[in-house]
Amino acid sequence: MWKAEDSIELYGIEKWGNGYFSVNEKGNVVVLPNKNLYQSVDIMDLIEEIEKSRDLEFPVLLRFPQMLEDRIDEITGAFMGAIEEFNYSGTYQPIFPMKVNQRKEVIEYIIKYGAKHKIGMEVGTKAELLAALSLGLPRYAPLICNGYKDEDYLRLALSIHNLNNIIIVVDLFEEIYDILKYADAMGVVPRVGMRVKLFARGSGRWVESGGESAKFGLSTSEALELMRILEERGLTSSLKMLHFHIGSQITDIRTVKNAMNEAARVYAKARKMADIEYLNVGGGLSVDYNGSNTATPSSANYSLQEYANDIVYTVQKICDDEEVPCPTIVSESGRAIAAYHSMLIFKIIGRKNAKSSPLRPPDDEAPMQIDDLCSAFKEINIDNYKEHYHDALQYRDELYDSFNLGNIGLEERAKGETLFWMVCKKAAFLAKEAGDESDEFLELKKLVSQKYIGNFSLFQSVPDMWGVEQIFPTIPLHRLDEMPSERGRIVDITCDSDGEIKRYAGDSEGLEYLEMHPLLENQDYYLGIFLLGAYQDTLGDFHNLLGCAHEVHVMAEDGEWYICQKVEGDTCKKLLDFFNYETKDYIWEIMDRCVTRKESIRKRELEQIEAELNRTLKGYTYFITRPPRQSKKKKKETERDLGQRRPEALKG
Ligand SMILES: *Cc1c(COP(=O)(O)O)cnc(C)c1O
């Protein structure tokens, strides 16, 4: 008997889930936003509620704000634990880097839940700075300004210097002249940091962010020059922070150790020249997306505690050695804070390459190749599958030759294709039985696996899957007490052949297939893509004009769960507006054109065109499976609900 535990094991849920996900005895995925078994969300109950309320179609992006809180607690806790263990004389300061997720609701949650740890923000552009300012970060919370800085950026940062805990990080040496010029003109004493280039490099995909050739950071001589310039102007105490960032998703702990050794040494030497308060170790703390606990690109070979220990211990040791005070350690662990909190739910809306059509027995006049394919299918077995498969390839080629010469018709061609396909399927099955790992049969297995069409856009919701081939765990959300008997691959609804999930969590390289359940006649099949909270929200694009998905934010408290906020996704109209189509008069223009095109157009026909245009424009950009049948009155209410974006959870 297949049990929920078997599914947990099969899909590696405990390996990548960090304690936030499990499967209950009903075979449904449950979410534990604060890792508490008594505060769990049965995902199928939630799906039912969303379906019942009829205001939102799938795909739906779920957010669990409590996971953001839990991650901030965990990361801060790991550093505070290390600080205690090593008797470190400084403290720790968490920072959220905005570029990881700039969505307003997400930043609001982070500011709210991170307040107890005095969480600060890091911004890299003017727009990010404006966004951070709009959300009321407390005055004491550091607001670190990074990136390329023009006059507007610098003047804005300096103008609010005395009302916020702003630190302007010099990423490129020349910036210091502008900072000092505008600060002088505006009469402010600036607080600056300097980003240094380390010789040590990151590991994994973003290795280029570090090392000598990195885009940002000062060389040793530039750093010394910067300190000299500050000293010359009596501004030595303006240097508050030493910063480095060797790349995101650092998969190998040795890289962290190497970088820390070097960075702590740089800090200690510089500390002898200036009262530097913060040592900012940047981002890089990895998320184990495939659950393999290895140094492969979608994983990490270390734990959060190990990371914190290595950093605190190294800084401590080197500061002792150099006899300088220990700094406040700052980390900007964006990915590790945000990744877990969101997931996408979508439905399977069909199958591709089914390639099984009804087959009638060959008649007497059937071409020879059909007879041959028929016997290949009948006779293929575990001892001769290779031979018969090769024969079948040849018969198929002959069949197409014959068709191209006009000797056989469409009927026969169809029959031949179906038979060939049946031989392939059987051959793939037999090769698996025989443990045949040859390239030829691995390729064949891929060819005959089913493709399932998922109602989502990979480019919009999981851009890194396409862009950098990152693995995001994708699994069925229910029927997990049933043994999955099908192997499939998921494609999205874009018209792009890259819109396919090519790797599934399960081992370090990623599996090529997802173990799935046979589709049922009258039941929807729901899948989830997990760990989408870092980078995916704003990296996503509008390929094929598929827009943002609807969002549902869920909290669990006192043994219950509730939806604390809904955020409506994009309508077709919104996308057209975004790409400069004027939708204001769109309907009238089209109707005008209809009238001029056809002199005697009936009123009914016109009305119908108008109605269809109207409905499609206002509708969701994704495949709508069940048009909502709402009364007018109910609809008004939902619109009002959605208008109130300010979540309950944030009031008070
Ligand atoms: C991107 C970035 C981060 C975030 O890195 P993660 O690996 O997501 O934690 C932190 N700091 C700086 C300066 C960055 O550019």
The ligand as an ORCA input file, in Angstrom:
! r2SCAN-3c Opt
* xyz 0 1
  C      21.922     40.487     -4.921
  C      22.545     41.003     -3.704
  C      22.247     40.436     -2.459
  C      21.324     39.260     -2.283
  O      21.986     38.058     -2.448
  P      21.269     36.684     -2.048
  O      22.191     35.673     -2.560
  O      19.950     36.697     -2.664
  O      21.171     36.643     -0.574
  C      22.828     40.992     -1.344
  N      23.664     42.052     -1.440
  C      23.975     42.615     -2.625
  C      24.886     43.758     -2.670
  C      23.434     42.111     -3.790
  O      23.759     42.663     -4.957
*
